[in-house]
Amino acid sequence: MSDRITPRRAYVRLVIPADLRKKYNLHPGAEVSVVDYGGVLALVPAMAKPVRQAAGMLKGRPSLTRALLTEHRRARARGR
């Protein structure tokens, strides 16, 4: 289970140590996802551009990321 929390909807304030904020590039207003790993809550920084940032995670040919971006461009051109 995962829920995204944004500052506009958040009612809880968390204090994250400075070294971790720097390591994970967290700043005021940064979006995070809260993930429940069977009794352990994890804060996962949200990706600004998930498709582009995930590029290269799974090496192989042909590039699935390139195919997905091409399909998105085609869908926009069709007006979807």
DSSP file (Angstrom, degrees, kcal/mol; ACC not computed):
  #  RESIDUE AA STRUCTURE BP1 BP2  ACC     N-H-->O    O-->H-N    N-H-->O    O-->H-N    TCO  KAPPA ALPHA  PHI   PSI    X-CA   Y-CA   Z-CA
    1    1 A M              0   0    0      0, 0.0    35,-1.9     0, 0.0     2,-0.4   0.000 360.0 360.0 360.0 135.8    0.0    0.0    0.0
    2    2 A S  E     -A   35   0A   0     33,-0.2     2,-0.4     2,-0.0    33,-0.2  -0.999 360.0-175.5-142.7 134.7    1.4    3.4   -0.9
    3    3 A D  E     -A   34   0A   0     31,-1.9    31,-3.2    -2,-0.4     2,-0.4  -0.996  20.9-134.9-130.7 137.2   -0.1    6.9   -0.6
    4    4 A R  E     -A   33   0A   0     -2,-0.4     2,-0.5    29,-0.2    29,-0.2  -0.760  19.0-159.6 -91.1 134.5    1.5   10.1   -1.8
    5    5 A I  E     -A   32   0A   0     27,-2.5    27,-1.3    -2,-0.4    -2,-0.0  -0.954   6.9-171.5-116.0 130.4    1.5   13.0    0.6
    6    6 A T    >>  -     0   0    0     -2,-0.5     4,-1.5    25,-0.2     3,-1.4  -0.858  36.8-111.6-115.9 156.1    1.8   16.6   -0.5
    7    7 A P  T 34 S+     0   0    0      0, 0.0    -1,-0.1     0, 0.0    23,-0.1   0.801 114.5  61.3 -56.4 -30.5    2.3   19.6    1.8
    8    8 A R  T 34 S+     0   0    0      1,-0.2    -3,-0.0    21,-0.1     0, 0.0   0.799 116.1  30.5 -68.8 -27.2   -1.2   21.0    0.9
    9    9 A R  T <4 S+     0   0    0     -3,-1.4    -1,-0.2     2,-0.0     2,-0.2   0.541  94.5 109.9-106.2  -9.8   -2.9   17.9    2.3
   10   10 A A     <  +     0   0    0     -4,-1.5     3,-0.0     1,-0.1    -5,-0.0  -0.469  33.2 173.9 -76.4 135.2   -0.4   16.9    5.1
   11   11 A Y        +     0   0    0     -2,-0.2     2,-0.4     2,-0.0    -1,-0.1   0.351  62.1  76.9-114.9  -0.1   -1.5   17.4    8.7
   12   12 A V        -     0   0    0      2,-0.0     2,-0.5     0, 0.0    -2,-0.0  -0.925  66.8-150.1-114.7 136.1    1.6   15.8   10.2
   13   13 A R        -     0   0    0     -2,-0.4     2,-0.4    -3,-0.0    -2,-0.0  -0.916  13.1-166.0-106.8 128.6    5.0   17.5   10.4
   14   14 A L        -     0   0    0     -2,-0.5     2,-0.7     2,-0.0    -2,-0.0  -0.907  13.4-145.6-113.8 140.9    8.0   15.3   10.3
   15   15 A V        -     0   0    0     -2,-0.4    -2,-0.0     0, 0.0     3,-0.0  -0.928  18.4-170.6-105.3 115.5   11.5   16.4   11.3
   16   16 A I        -     0   0    0     -2,-0.7     5,-0.1     1,-0.0    -2,-0.0  -0.911  31.6-105.0-107.2 129.3   14.1   14.6    9.1
   17   17 A P    >>  -     0   0    0      0, 0.0     4,-2.2     0, 0.0     3,-0.7  -0.157  28.1-118.5 -54.2 144.9   17.8   14.9   10.0
   18   18 A A  H 3> S+     0   0    0      1,-0.3     4,-2.4     2,-0.2     5,-0.2   0.845 111.2  56.2 -55.9 -40.5   19.8   17.3    7.8
   19   19 A D  H 3> S+     0   0    0      1,-0.2     4,-2.1     2,-0.2    -1,-0.3   0.872 110.5  45.1 -64.8 -35.1   22.2   14.6    6.6
   20   20 A L  H <> S+     0   0    0     -3,-0.7     4,-2.3     2,-0.2    -1,-0.2   0.869 110.0  54.5 -74.6 -36.4   19.3   12.5    5.3
   21   21 A R  H  <>S+     0   0    0     -4,-2.2     5,-2.7     2,-0.2     4,-0.3   0.916 112.9  43.7 -60.9 -42.1   17.6   15.5    3.7
   22   22 A K  H ><5S+     0   0    0     -4,-2.4     3,-1.0     3,-0.2    -2,-0.2   0.930 112.2  52.5 -67.5 -45.3   20.8   16.3    1.8
   23   23 A K  H 3<5S+     0   0    0     -4,-2.1    -2,-0.2     1,-0.3    -1,-0.2   0.884 120.4  33.0 -58.3 -41.2   21.3   12.6    0.9
   24   24 A Y  T 3<5S-     0   0    0     -4,-2.3    -1,-0.3    -5,-0.1    -2,-0.2   0.242 108.4-119.5-103.6  12.3   17.8   12.2   -0.6
   25   25 A N  T < 5 +     0   0    0     -3,-1.0     2,-0.4    -4,-0.3    -3,-0.2   0.893  52.8 165.6  52.7  47.3   17.5   15.8   -1.9
   26   26 A L      < +     0   0    0     -5,-2.7    -1,-0.2    -6,-0.2    -2,-0.1  -0.792   5.5 167.0 -95.1 136.5   14.5   16.5    0.3
   27   27 A H    >   -     0   0    0     -2,-0.4     3,-2.6    -5,-0.0    -5,-0.0  -0.904  49.4 -64.1-140.1 165.5   13.4   20.1    0.8
   28   28 A P  T 3  S+     0   0    0      0, 0.0     3,-0.1     0, 0.0     0, 0.0  -0.317 125.9  20.8 -54.9 129.2   10.3   21.9    2.1
   29   29 A G  T 3  S+     0   0    0      1,-0.3   -21,-0.1    -3,-0.0     2,-0.1   0.367  87.6 146.2  92.2  -4.5    7.4   21.0   -0.1
   30   30 A A    <   -     0   0    0     -3,-2.6     2,-0.3   -24,-0.1    -1,-0.3  -0.394  47.4-124.2 -66.2 141.6    9.1   17.9   -1.5
   31   31 A E        +     0   0    0     15,-0.2    15,-2.3    -3,-0.1     2,-0.3  -0.676  31.6 179.1 -88.4 141.4    6.6   15.1   -2.3
   32   32 A V  E     -AB   5  45A   0    -27,-1.3   -27,-2.5    -2,-0.3     2,-0.4  -0.949  23.3-131.8-134.3 157.1    7.1   11.6   -0.7
   33   33 A S  E     -AB   4  44A   0     11,-3.0    11,-3.1    -2,-0.3     2,-0.6  -0.901  16.3-140.6-105.4 140.2    5.2    8.4   -0.8
   34   34 A V  E     -AB   3  43A   0    -31,-3.2   -31,-1.9    -2,-0.4     2,-0.4  -0.909  23.5-170.9-101.4 119.6    4.4    6.6    2.4
   35   35 A V  E     -AB   2  42A   0      7,-2.8     7,-2.6    -2,-0.6     2,-0.7  -0.931  16.8-144.9-117.4 133.2    4.8    2.8    1.9
   36   36 A D  E     - B   0  41A   0    -35,-1.9     2,-0.8    -2,-0.4     5,-0.2  -0.863  12.9-174.0 -97.8 110.9    3.8    0.1    4.4
   37   37 A Y        -     0   0    0      3,-3.3     3,-0.1    -2,-0.7     4,-0.1  -0.559  69.7 -63.9-101.6  65.3    6.2   -2.8    4.3
   38   38 A G  S    S-     0   0    0     -2,-0.8    -1,-0.1     1,-0.2     3,-0.1   0.944 120.2 -18.3  58.5  54.7    4.4   -5.2    6.6
   39   39 A G  S    S+     0   0    0      1,-0.2     2,-0.5     0, 0.0    -1,-0.2   0.346 119.9  96.4 100.2  -5.8    4.6   -3.1    9.8
   40   40 A V        -     0   0    0     -3,-0.1    -3,-3.3     2,-0.0     2,-0.4  -0.975  62.4-148.7-118.4 121.7    7.4   -0.8    8.7
   41   41 A L  E     -B   36   0A   0     -2,-0.5     2,-0.4    -5,-0.2    -5,-0.2  -0.746  15.6-168.3 -88.9 134.4    6.5    2.6    7.2
   42   42 A A  E     -B   35   0A   0     -7,-2.6    -7,-2.8    -2,-0.4     2,-0.6  -0.973  17.1-144.2-123.7 137.4    8.9    4.0    4.6
   43   43 A L  E     -B   34   0A   0     -2,-0.4    -9,-0.2    -9,-0.2    -2,-0.0  -0.900  21.6-169.7 -97.2 118.6    9.1    7.5    3.2
   44   44 A V  E     -B   33   0A   0    -11,-3.1   -11,-3.0    -2,-0.6    -2,-0.0  -0.944  24.3-120.6-114.3 119.4   10.0    7.2   -0.5
   45   45 A P  E     -B   32   0A   0      0, 0.0   -13,-0.3     0, 0.0     2,-0.2  -0.335  31.2-121.9 -58.3 133.4   10.9   10.4   -2.3
   46   46 A A        -     0   0    0    -15,-2.3     2,-0.4     1,-0.1   -15,-0.2  -0.509  22.3-120.8 -75.8 144.5    8.6   11.0   -5.3
   47   47 A M        -     0   0    0     -2,-0.2     4,-0.1     1,-0.1    -1,-0.1  -0.708   8.4-148.6 -86.8 136.1   10.2   11.2   -8.7
   48   48 A A  S    S+     0   0    0     -2,-0.4    -1,-0.1     1,-0.3    -2,-0.0   0.911  97.8  15.2 -68.3 -42.7    9.6   14.4  -10.6
   49   49 A K  S  > S-     0   0    0      1,-0.1     4,-2.9    -3,-0.1     5,-0.3  -0.739  75.7-178.6-131.6  81.6    9.7   12.7  -14.0
   50   50 A P  H  > S+     0   0    0      0, 0.0     4,-1.6     0, 0.0    -1,-0.1   0.828  78.5  50.9 -58.0 -37.5    9.5    8.9  -13.2
   51   51 A V  H  4 S+     0   0    0      2,-0.2     4,-0.5     1,-0.2    18,-0.1   0.952 116.3  40.0 -66.8 -47.6    9.8    7.7  -16.8
   52   52 A R  H >4 S+     0   0    0      1,-0.2     3,-1.0     2,-0.2    -1,-0.2   0.903 115.8  50.9 -67.9 -40.2   12.9    9.7  -17.5
   53   53 A Q  H 3< S+     0   0    0     -4,-2.9    -1,-0.2     1,-0.3    -2,-0.2   0.769 108.0  53.2 -70.8 -24.1   14.5    9.0  -14.1
   54   54 A A  T >< S+     0   0    0     -4,-1.6     3,-2.2    -5,-0.3     4,-0.4   0.548  80.7 123.7 -85.5  -7.0   13.9    5.3  -14.5
   55   55 A A  T <  S+     0   0    0     -3,-1.0     4,-0.1    -4,-0.5    -3,-0.0  -0.305  76.3  17.8 -57.2 130.0   15.6    5.2  -17.8
   56   56 A G  T 3  S+     0   0    0      2,-0.2     3,-0.3     4,-0.1    -1,-0.3   0.327  88.1 113.0  92.3  -7.8   18.5    2.7  -17.8
   57   57 A M  S <  S+     0   0    0     -3,-2.2     2,-0.7     1,-0.3    -2,-0.1   0.904  84.4  37.8 -62.9 -39.6   17.3    0.8  -14.7
   58   58 A L  S    S-     0   0    0     -4,-0.4     6,-0.3     2,-0.1    -1,-0.3  -0.867  87.6-151.5-115.5  96.5   16.6   -2.3  -16.8
   59   59 A K        +     0   0    0     -2,-0.7     2,-0.3    -3,-0.3    -2,-0.0  -0.400  42.3 104.3 -69.5 140.8   19.3   -2.6  -19.4
   60   60 A G        -     0   0    0     -2,-0.1     4,-0.1     0, 0.0    -4,-0.1  -0.923  60.9 -59.7 166.2 172.2   18.3   -4.3  -22.6
   61   61 A R  S    S+     0   0    0     -2,-0.3     2,-0.1     2,-0.1    -2,-0.0  -0.976 104.3  31.1-124.7 140.4   17.4   -3.9  -26.3
   62   62 A P  S    S-     0   0    0      0, 0.0     2,-0.5     0, 0.0     3,-0.1   0.706  95.5-114.0 -74.1 166.7   15.2   -2.3  -27.5
   63   63 A S     >  -     0   0    0      1,-0.2     4,-1.9    -2,-0.1     5,-0.1  -0.532  22.6-164.9 -71.6 115.6   14.8    0.5  -25.0
   64   64 A L  H  > S+     0   0    0     -2,-0.5     4,-2.4    -6,-0.3    -1,-0.2   0.859  90.0  54.8 -68.3 -34.8   11.4    0.2  -23.2
   65   65 A T  H  > S+     0   0    0      2,-0.2     4,-2.7     1,-0.2     5,-0.2   0.930 108.1  48.2 -63.9 -45.2   11.7    3.8  -21.9
   66   66 A R  H  > S+     0   0    0      1,-0.2     4,-2.3     2,-0.2    -1,-0.2   0.909 112.1  49.8 -62.0 -41.6   12.2    5.1  -25.4
   67   67 A A  H  X S+     0   0    0     -4,-1.9     4,-2.4     2,-0.2    -1,-0.2   0.903 111.4  48.9 -63.8 -41.2    9.3    3.1  -26.7
   68   68 A L  H  X S+     0   0    0     -4,-2.4     4,-2.4     2,-0.2    -2,-0.2   0.924 111.9  47.8 -65.1 -44.5    7.1    4.4  -23.9
   69   69 A L  H  X S+     0   0    0     -4,-2.7     4,-2.2     2,-0.2    -2,-0.2   0.891 111.9  50.7 -64.0 -38.7    8.1    8.0  -24.5
   70   70 A T  H  X S+     0   0    0     -4,-2.3     4,-2.3    -5,-0.2    -1,-0.2   0.916 110.4  49.2 -63.8 -43.1    7.4    7.6  -28.2
   71   71 A E  H  X S+     0   0    0     -4,-2.4     4,-2.5     1,-0.2    -2,-0.2   0.888 109.6  52.0 -64.3 -38.8    4.0    6.1  -27.5
   72   72 A H  H  X S+     0   0    0     -4,-2.4     4,-2.3     2,-0.2    -1,-0.2   0.906 109.7  49.5 -63.1 -41.3    3.2    9.0  -25.2
   73   73 A R  H  X S+     0   0    0     -4,-2.2     4,-2.2     2,-0.2    -2,-0.2   0.916 111.7  48.5 -63.6 -42.2    4.1   11.5  -27.9
   74   74 A R  H  X S+     0   0    0     -4,-2.3     4,-1.8     2,-0.2    -2,-0.2   0.905 110.5  50.9 -64.2 -41.4    2.0    9.7  -30.4
   75   75 A A  H  X>S+     0   0    0     -4,-2.5     5,-2.8     1,-0.2     4,-0.6   0.901 110.1  49.6 -63.5 -41.0   -1.0    9.6  -28.0
   76   76 A R  H ><5S+     0   0    0     -4,-2.3     3,-0.9     4,-0.2    -1,-0.2   0.905 109.0  52.8 -63.4 -39.8   -0.6   13.4  -27.4
   77   77 A A  H 3<5S+     0   0    0     -4,-2.2    -1,-0.2     1,-0.3    -2,-0.2   0.846 108.0  50.9 -64.8 -32.6   -0.5   14.0  -31.1
   78   78 A R  H 3<5S-     0   0    0     -4,-1.8    -1,-0.3    -5,-0.1    -2,-0.2   0.590 121.1-111.3 -78.5 -10.1   -3.8   12.0  -31.5
   79   79 A G  T <<5       0   0    0     -3,-0.9    -3,-0.2    -4,-0.6    -2,-0.1   0.741 360.0 360.0  88.4  24.7   -5.3   14.1  -28.8
   80   80 A R      <       0   0    0     -5,-2.8    -4,-0.2    -6,-0.1    -5,-0.1   0.424 360.0 360.0-100.2 360.0   -5.6   11.5  -26.1
